């Protein structure tokens, strides 16, 4: 499935979960705090802005935010919250689309760089970020660490989340560095709703090399937006790359 087919009107309609999950205050507040700090007095560019989960509260903090988004359905959902004058959005692929202006910060949150399914596309995403940033500009990526240590030999899948009404099952193709996330949503009936999303997973060291190819150096890496220490046990990371 192509990314523009994956993020359709049905997905956009059901994407937001105000006050819970990734839309909860405990997730959003440290995210927005850190991005506002990194933007300083400059403007920010969000790759794959989606429905504005991060961009809307960041703009409310006084940071000028522009977005790039492939899905017109996700942009339409964003427009129910803010208009074009508040958060302008360019429709296009985050690896190639160009937004007007120069920015002090570009950012890509919640594992979204893995939606680019080839290494070449992921490298081009870094290069696209570099093209939009001024001297000393930063590119921030939030990304999960591949869970291959949890994958016993001969077992192609892991259970990522299991909670009332929802199960996440990830199936791995380790030869091609691909994973498909299967999202099962269910209630008290016999019916369940299944959504799938394909990804190309990236190791932190590989991500650092992609950054170097685009002219960035790693400035910091933490386990979360609050600055927790990144260790071998960390499930994800927030990495800040900077141009000279």
Residue pairs with C-beta under 8 A, 6 or more apart in sequence:
1 196
1 198
3 70
3 71
3 115
4 70
4 71
6 197
6 198
7 50
7 70
7 71
7 73
7 74
8 71
8 73
9 73
9 76
11 73
11 74
11 195
12 51
12 71
12 73
12 74
12 76
12 77
13 73
13 77
15 50
15 51
15 74
15 77
16 23
16 51
16 53
16 77
17 23
19 25
21 27
22 28
22 53
22 110
23 53
28 53
28 54
28 57
30 224
30 225
30 226
31 54
31 109
31 142
31 225
32 54
32 57
32 58
32 61
33 225
34 140
34 225
34 226
34 227
34 238
35 44
35 54
35 58
35 63
35 105
35 107
35 140
36 58
36 61
36 62
36 63
38 105
38 107
38 138
38 140
38 240
39 58
39 63
39 104
39 105
40 104
41 104
42 103
42 104
42 105
42 134
42 137
43 63
43 64
43 65
43 66
43 101
43 102
43 103
43 104
43 105
44 58
44 63
44 64
44 65
44 66
44 103
44 104
44 105
44 106
44 107
45 65
45 66
45 67
45 68
45 99
45 103
45 105
45 106
45 107
45 129
45 132
46 54
46 55
46 65
46 66
46 67
46 68
46 106
46 107
46 108
46 109
47 67
47 68
47 94
47 106
47 107
47 108
47 112
47 113
47 125
47 128
47 129
48 68
48 69
48 70
48 94
48 108
48 112
48 115
49 55
49 65
49 67
49 68
49 69
49 74
49 75
49 78
49 87
49 89
50 69
50 71
50 74
50 78
51 74
51 77
51 78
51 81
52 67
52 77
52 78
52 81
52 82
52 87
53 110
54 107
54 109
55 65
55 67
55 78
55 87
56 78
56 81
56 82
56 87
58 65
59 65
59 82
59 86
59 87
65 87
66 87
66 88
66 89
66 90
66 99
66 100
66 101
66 103
67 78
67 87
67 88
67 89
67 90
67 99
68 89
68 90
68 92
68 93
68 94
68 97
68 99
69 75
69 78
69 89
69 90
69 91
69 92
70 91
70 92
70 93
70 94
72 91
75 89
75 91
78 87
78 89
88 99
90 97
90 98
90 99
91 97
92 98
94 108
94 112
94 116
94 125
94 128
95 116
95 121
95 122
95 124
95 125
95 128
96 124
96 128
97 128
98 128
98 131
98 132
99 132
101 132
102 132
102 133
102 134
103 132
103 133
103 134
103 137
104 133
104 134
104 136
104 137
104 138
105 133
105 137
105 138
105 139
105 140
106 129
106 132
106 133
106 137
106 138
106 139
106 140
107 139
107 140
107 141
108 125
108 129
108 139
108 140
108 141
108 142
109 140
109 141
109 142
110 142
111 142
111 143
111 144
111 199
111 236
113 122
113 125
113 141
113 143
113 202
114 143
114 144
114 179
114 199
114 200
114 201
114 202
115 197
115 198
115 199
116 122
116 125
116 200
117 178
117 198
117 199
117 200
118 200
119 177
119 200
119 206
119 210
122 200
122 202
122 210
123 210
123 213
123 214
126 139
126 210
126 211
126 213
126 214
126 216
126 241
127 213
127 214
129 139
129 214
130 137
130 139
130 214
130 215
130 216
130 243
133 139
133 243
134 243
135 243
135 244
136 242
136 243
136 244
137 242
137 243
138 219
138 240
138 241
138 242
138 243
139 211
139 216
139 240
139 241
139 242
140 238
140 239
140 240
140 241
141 207
141 238
141 239
141 241
142 225
142 236
142 237
142 238
143 202
143 204
143 207
143 236
143 237
143 239
144 201
144 235
144 236
145 203
145 204
145 234
145 235
145 236
145 237
146 179
146 201
146 202
146 203
147 158
147 160
147 170
147 235
148 172
148 174
150 158
151 157
151 158
151 172
151 174
156 171
156 172
157 169
157 170
157 171
157 172
158 169
158 170
158 172
159 167
159 168
159 169
159 170
160 168
160 169
160 170
160 181
161 167
161 168
162 168
165 185
165 186
165 187
166 183
166 184
166 185
166 186
167 183
167 184
167 186
168 181
168 182
168 183
168 184
169 181
169 182
169 184
170 179
170 180
170 181
170 182
171 179
171 180
171 182
172 178
172 179
173 179
177 200
177 201
177 202
178 198
178 199
178 200
178 201
179 198
179 199
179 200
179 201
180 196
180 197
180 198
180 199
181 196
181 197
181 198
181 199
182 194
182 195
182 196
183 194
183 195
183 196
183 197
184 192
184 193
184 194
185 192
185 193
185 194
185 195
186 192
186 193
202 210
204 221
204 237
204 239
207 239
208 218
208 239
211 217
211 218
211 241
215 243
215 244
216 241
216 242
216 243
217 241
217 242
217 244
218 239
218 240
218 241
219 240
219 241
219 242
220 239
220 240
221 230
221 237
221 238
221 239
221 240
222 228
222 229
222 230
222 237
222 238
223 229
223 230
223 231
223 234
223 235
223 236
223 237
223 238
224 236
224 238
225 238
228 234
230 237
